[in-house]
Amino acid sequence: MGIAAKLKTLVASAIHWFFFLVPASIIYGLYFFAGPIPAAVTFVCGTLHFLIVILFPGEKTERIRPILKVNDMAFTKKSVMVIGAGPAGVASCKELSEAGHDVVCFDASSRLGGTFANYFWPGGHLTSSPYVTAFSDFEPARTKEGNERFTHHSAEEYVEYLNKYCRHYGVKDVFQFQHKVLHVKENEDGKIMADVKNLETGKTTVEGPFDHIAVCSGAFHTTLKPKFKGLETFPGQLLHSRDFVASATKTTVDEAFKDCSGKRVVSIGLGESMADVLGIITTKISKPTTYAACAVRKGALIIPRIAHTGQVADFHSTRLRHAIPKRIRNMAVNLNLTLTPRRNAKAIARFDLMDKLPSKGVTYVKSTKSGFFLPAVEQGKLFIKPALDRIEGKTVHYVDGTKSEDIDVIIYGTGYDVPNFPFIDENSFKTSTGEKIMDPHSVPIDRLFRMYNPELGDKVAYLGLGIRPLVGSIPSSAEMQARVLAMVVSGKRELPSKPAMKERIMKLKKFASMESAEFIEQWFLYVNWIPFMDMMAREIGCIPRSYWMLTRPVLYLKLIFSPVTTFQYRLIGHGAKPKLANDIVFRVPTGTNVRDNVFFASVHYTLSLYRWPRDTLEAIFYALGSLVPKSSKMD
Ligand SMILES: Cc1cc2nc3c(=O)[nH]c(=O)nc-3n(C[C@H](O)[C@H](O)[C@H](O)COP(=O)(O)OP(=O)(O)OC[C@H]3O[C@@H](n4cnc5c(N)ncnc54)[C@H](O)[C@@H]3O)c2cc1C
C-alpha cells in the first residue's frame, strides 16, 4: 500500500472513531451545563430508545400494527392448489402440509427448484448467501469438515437444499412436474377448478375442487427489451440475459454462452445477471469475447459477493445498520464509501459506478450483488460506457459521443416486466357480495403483503412476486408469506374487510413510492427486506421481543449485531422452533467489523439522544388513543 493510501485509511479510521465521541460529548455537555440529573435522564432514556428502536428497522409506516384478525385455536382442513415449485411454491407446500391441509403442486418444468433449477447457467452462483437465503427451520448444508458454510451456493447446491428440505419435512408427494396449469376458474359454489396439461402425455385434465390457490409462478419470465433509435438497422444478434439460462445440468458453460464466443459484444444494463454474464463471457469461456462494452445509464451500486471485511457481503444486513433512518444511513454510507481507498482498477470502476447513482442514493437503489465483471474491467477486456444513444448498423453510439464499432451481439440486461397470470379466468372470480371481478391481475404493490388482492379475498394468494429486496433474498420473504398463507388457510388469521385492506395497501404504497420511486423505475416490485419480514412476523406473532433486552440481553445483542436471517423468526410465537433457532442465531457470526459497528451504533445513538422525548410522547398519545373505543368503521 502506498503512503497516500495508508494516510487515507488512517484518516478514515480516525473519522469513524471520532463518531464514537459525539454521543459521549453530548452527555458530558449536558452534565457540564445542565447538571447530573438531565445528563443521567438523557443517558438512560436515550440508551433505552436506542436499544428498542434498533431491534425493529424501518420507518414508522413500515412498523405499522398487525392487521389480520387472530384466532390461534382455529383450524379447518382445506384443499389447496399451489402453482409453481420454485422456492415460494416449495415453502407454501411445506407450510400448508405441516398445518394439515391437502396440497397439490403443479409445475410446468421437470424438476423442483423453479428458476434456480431450470433457468440458470451451468456453474452459476446465487448472489444471496446460504443463511440469508435459507428457510427459517432448515439449516443450509455444512462443509465436508462439518463447519457452517457461509459462502454462496451454486444454483445446483441450492436446488439440493430445497430437495433436502422437502425430504426432511415429508413433502415429496405433493409435486406434479411437467404439469402446466392452463386455466383456473371459480365455480358457482365458490370452489376453484383448474385445467392442467400433462406435458409428457399431452392430456389435459380438470383438477379440483380447491378451496384456495397459491400462485407461485415466479417473477422472472417476461423479459423487458426497450427499443433504441436505429435498432432495426442492427444486423447482428439480439439477446437477453435470460437467453443464457438453459439448463444448469445439461449444458456446459461454453455451450450456454456459445453465442458470445469470440464475438464483439455490447450489453445494456448492469443488474445481477448481467454482471455475472459479463464476467463469464469476457474471462471464463474457452473463447472469450474479443471486445465487450456495457452501457450503464445511471450508475450502479456494486456489492461484490465477498466484502472488504472478508465476510459474505449480505452479512452486513444487520438490524443495527438498517435501523438508522434511510436518509441518515445514506449520508453515513456515502461517507464510508468516500473514505474507502481505491487501490486498483477494480475499485476505481466500482466507485465510479457508484458516483453516478442518482442523488448518490446508495441506500435507496437496487444493488448489483456481484463484482464478477470487475476483473475484466481491470484487464481491459470490458469497457464501462454511459447510456446508449443510438445504433447505426453495427455501430453503437453512446450519449457521451463515444462509440463501439463492428458489434456482433447486443445483450439486454434490462430485467423483467411485471409478472402476469394468463391462466386465471378474469370473468369467473366473484367478490364476497357476488359481483364478478374483471381484473384479478393487480400489480403486487396493490395486494396486501403483496399477496392478497382485496377483491379476491383469501381465495387466491400470490407468493414470491413483487418482493425483490434491495438486500437479503426473495426465498426468505416468500417463506414468511407462506407462513401467513398457511395460517389464513387454517383460519388462525383472517383478512380484514376490503376497505381496511385497501387503506393499509394505500398507506404502504404511498410510503414505498415516496421512498423509492425517484431511484427505482419498477419501485412497485421491490420491498425493504427487514421491515417487510418484520411486518409478516408481526402478523404471524413471531417477531423478536423488545423485552428480551432485559430478560435475554445476550440474545438481544446477537439479534442487533448479526445479519438478519429467517431463523430469528422461529425463536418465539406460532411455529417456534426455539432450540434450532437459538442454536443458529448464536452460530451466525456478527455482521461486518468492530469499526463499522461502532460507527453505525454511534450515529444511531446520537439520534436517539435527541429523538427519545418526541417518540416517548408519541407512544403515550398512541397508547391513550388505543384506550378510546374504535368506531365500527375501523377494522
Ligand atoms: C440468474 C439469476 C440469479 C438469481 N439469484 C438470486 C439470488 O441469489 N437470491 C435470490 O433471492 N434470488 C435470486 N434470483 C431470483 C430468483 O429467481 C428468485 O429468488 C426465485 O426463483 C423466486 O422463486 P419463486 O418460487 O417465486 O419463482 P420461480 O423460482 O421462478 O418458480 C416459479 C415456477 O413456477 C412454474 N410455473 C409458472 N407458470 C406455471 C404454470 N402456468 N403452470 C405450472 N407451473 C408454472 C415455473 O415452471 C417455475 O418452476 C435470481 C434469478 C436469476 C434469473
The ligand as an ORCA input file, in Angstrom:
! r2SCAN-3c Opt
* xyz 0 1
  C     -29.643    -15.647    -12.779
  C     -30.498    -15.428    -11.590
  C     -29.920    -15.383    -10.318
  C     -30.694    -15.197     -9.181
  N     -30.091    -15.182     -7.944
  C     -30.853    -14.966     -6.846
  C     -30.276    -14.958     -5.532
  O     -29.087    -15.146     -5.349
  N     -31.083    -14.732     -4.470
  C     -32.417    -14.522     -4.613
  O     -33.096    -14.298     -3.629
  N     -32.973    -14.514     -5.835
  C     -32.240    -14.742     -6.941
  N     -32.825    -14.752     -8.183
  C     -34.249    -14.550     -8.276
  C     -34.916    -15.942     -8.231
  O     -35.412    -16.203     -9.499
  C     -35.978    -15.951     -7.178
  O     -35.433    -15.702     -5.903
  C     -36.705    -17.273     -7.046
  O     -36.666    -18.035     -8.211
  C     -38.136    -16.960     -6.679
  O     -38.811    -18.142     -6.507
  P     -40.303    -18.347     -6.986
  O     -40.720    -19.640     -6.403
  O     -41.113    -17.157     -6.674
  O     -40.280    -18.417     -8.584
  P     -39.527    -19.378     -9.593
  O     -38.305    -19.921     -8.994
  O     -39.402    -18.626    -10.856
  O     -40.533    -20.599     -9.801
  C     -41.735    -20.473    -10.491
  C     -42.155    -21.837    -11.006
  O     -43.496    -21.728    -11.481
  C     -43.646    -22.570    -12.611
  N     -44.797    -22.107    -13.385
  C     -45.034    -20.868    -13.895
  N     -46.225    -20.826    -14.538
  C     -46.763    -22.078    -14.409
  C     -47.976    -22.685    -14.863
  N     -48.883    -21.987    -15.553
  N     -48.185    -23.971    -14.570
  C     -47.290    -24.698    -13.859
  N     -46.126    -24.182    -13.421
  C     -45.864    -22.897    -13.688
  C     -42.325    -22.427    -13.343
  O     -42.087    -23.563    -14.139
  C     -41.328    -22.324    -12.185
  O     -40.771    -23.589    -11.872
  C     -32.069    -14.996     -9.323
  C     -32.657    -15.030    -10.594
  C     -31.891    -15.248    -11.714
  C     -32.554    -15.297    -13.052
*
